[in-house]
Amino acid sequence: MSHVPVSWYLILSAILFTLGVAGFLFRRSVITVFMSIELMLNAVNLSFVAFSYQLKQVNGHIFTFFVMVVAAAEAAVGLAIILTVFKNRATLEVDEVDSMKH
Amino acid sequence: MQHLWLIPAFPLAGFLVNGLLGRRRSNAFVNLVGAGSVLLSLAWVLKTLLALGSMETAHAERYFTWIESGTVNIGFELAVDRLSAVMLLVVTGVGFLIHVYATGYMSHEGGYYRFFAYLNLFMFFMLILVLANNYLLLFVGWEGVGLCSYLLIGFYFLKHSASTAANKAFIVNRIGDFGFSLALFLMFTKFGSLDFAKVFPAAGRLPIEQEAGWLTAICLLLLVGAAGKSAQVPLYVWLPDAMEGPTPVSALIHAATMVTAGVYMVARSSALFLHAPVAMEVVALVGLLTAVLAATIGLTQYDIKKVFAYSTVSQLGYMFLALGVGAFSAGIFHVVTHAFFKALLFLGAGSVIHALGGEQDLRHMGGLRKQIPITFATLLCAAVAIAGVPPFSGFHSKDEILLAAHHHAPWMYWVGVITAAMTAFYVFRAIFLTFFGEARGHHHPHESPPSMTVPLAALALLSLGGGYLHVSKYLEPLFPAPEGAHDSMLVIISVAAGAGGIALAWLFYVVRPGLADSLATSLGGVYRLVYNKYFVDELYAAAVIRPTIEGSRAVLWRVMDAAVIDGLVNGIGARCQGLGGVLRRSQSGNIRSYAAWVVLGAVFLLWALGQPGESR
């Protein structure tokens, strides 16, 4: 197995994270925003695993599992919220859900 | 323990009862409380003085510590010695008579209970002033009587001139009190205490200041305070205007008691003044100048109360002359006799005004001798007393003052004699214009009720016989007897001057009534100058009041208040509003803009952490 340097993983992780941020910022659909969040979480997971592999330590793996559990819970709650918002507002546009400022 | 506190407590209780409950009560109830509380006070004074006996030393009672902070320890401490005993008797005695008189004089006035409540409050503060055993407590009484004076001058507060006069009295007194408080600060810095029992011995141990030093400064500042309260040059201008108050007030506060507080205070501080001869000289000169100036103004006034007001100023000048030449006991003696005859003059004038239904102008009086005989007889007693006719009271006290003045500097004696002649002239001018000649008004005069005439009669007896109350001898343990042998020549001269004044008044206003007017016309400018009170009020208005008002308007209001303070406050408000307007936009409710801020923040943090920091 050819040796892949850890920096490549990190670069990939950074690219994925940036894509997530960009998606979060620039997309309007709640579903896409939600997916962007997942993308960011998994980008971080990737860097955790990469470090864990390089440092020969198990911590990174454990963090990754935690993140995955939290992400699953978040997906459940988040989708429920999205459903409720859609029921009440009949929209999935993020910009139209701005009543918090009042 | 003699329970000295009861002396001021009675009038205070009277003030509270009348002030809180008097409104719904009958006049008889208000009378009983108002005059009764003062009578109780007088009784307690007498009881205390009998119990204390000869009082070679002061009897002090400390009730509680009033102020304690660091080295400052000021107690609520009352004391009575021979000086305060004399003052106590005058204040409560004459005060009681005037309260009785007021029950008759004020019976038709509105705000009856209010009047008596204020009078009782005045008595309370005056007694505190006299009984205080330290300067701060004295100052409390001092300010309190000023307050009551203000309230009572402005008693007819719907009348514009009365409220203006009250303001004038209050403001002019503030100037004096400013000097007084500076004196207290300086005294505290130098002596570390304001207690009479500590300050006076400490001052006594100091060398006599031949050159002006800080002791002189203290004394001069005290004099500023005394000049304000006791209407001396240059702060006398409030007293003639204070006649806007009801006549019993003029008698009690602006003739017999409050205005002599300055004399009392200076006499009380004699230990300080004796070590500051420069200040003493200033006191004498101020007194002499006041005496002459006010007497000349008194010669020309037509308002009967104004004549007696200037006479009061002039007599207070005499008292300061006495203090200044070192004859403290003579000054206090004159306070006593003056309280008798000047209170009587004012009450008599009040009786005349009462009889004429409010007329105060001497030109509209005349020929009242027959119609109001008791008032006439008693006023005549006061007049002979103030004119210095032997053997009545004014003669004795004035004589002591003039002898002491002659011993100090003969020219002061001569100026005093001239003033005495003028005093006799203007008082008898008022008497003759009121009671002799033809009736010039269209009134139906009626004699006053007994509640007014009985106090008049009592004061008349005191005015005639008061000279034999050996006040000076009684005060000898406190003040050294004035030096100088008794010179009968000097006495004869001053008596002759008084008699001359009376004779001149008789000539001008009874024998040849037109003479005074033709003399006034021929003197022209001088007469107008004096008649208009040397234009002092106008001078003050031009030199002090108008610049103050204009300066306040142009600088303090338009610049300081409107531009600087308002500008600062409004500017801060506007800036906050602007900043808020900008910040408000960030609070859009748009989740993506919030996220953008988070990202920007993260980027900034990463950048900041990446900067090469200082090595730790």
Interface residues (C-beta under 8 A of the other chain):
Chain A: V21 F24 L25 F26 V33 V94 D95 V97 D98 S99 M100 K101 H102
Chain B: Q587 S588 G589 N590 I591 R592 A595 A596 V599
